[in-house]
Amino acid sequence: MRKERVGRVVSDRMAKTLVVVEDRRLLHPRYHKYVRRRTKYYVHDEGGEARVGDMVRIQESRPLSRLKRWRLVEVVRRSEG
């Protein structure tokens, strides 16, 4: 089983590459408040389907370049605008 994540596209300026941010909320172990954590993924988008603001599902893959280790599975929701 390969890992899957859902995140928001924050950049589509590179050829066939997206930058996707996954926002998570986790409970701080000591202070018991919710803390926001962000993880940035470089994603391979062969067809150029996704645009900035779209919610996308990505899947782990073999290394495609120095930073890219994920590929686009589907566009979950298009951005308004």
Stockholm file with secondary structure:
# STOCKHOLM 1.0

chainA/1-81         MRKERVGRVVSDRMAKTLVVVEDRRLLHPRYHKYVRRRTKYYVHDEGGEARVGDMVRIQESRPLSRLKRWRLVEVVRRSEG
#=GR chainA/1-81 SS CCCEEEEEEEEEEETTEEEEEEEEEEECTTTCCEEEEEEEEEEECTTCCCCTTCEEEEEECSCCSSSCCEEEEEEEECCCC
#=GC SS_cons        CCCEEEEEEEEEEETTEEEEEEEEEEECTTTCCEEEEEEEEEEECTTCCCCTTCEEEEEECSCCSSSCCEEEEEEEECCCC
//
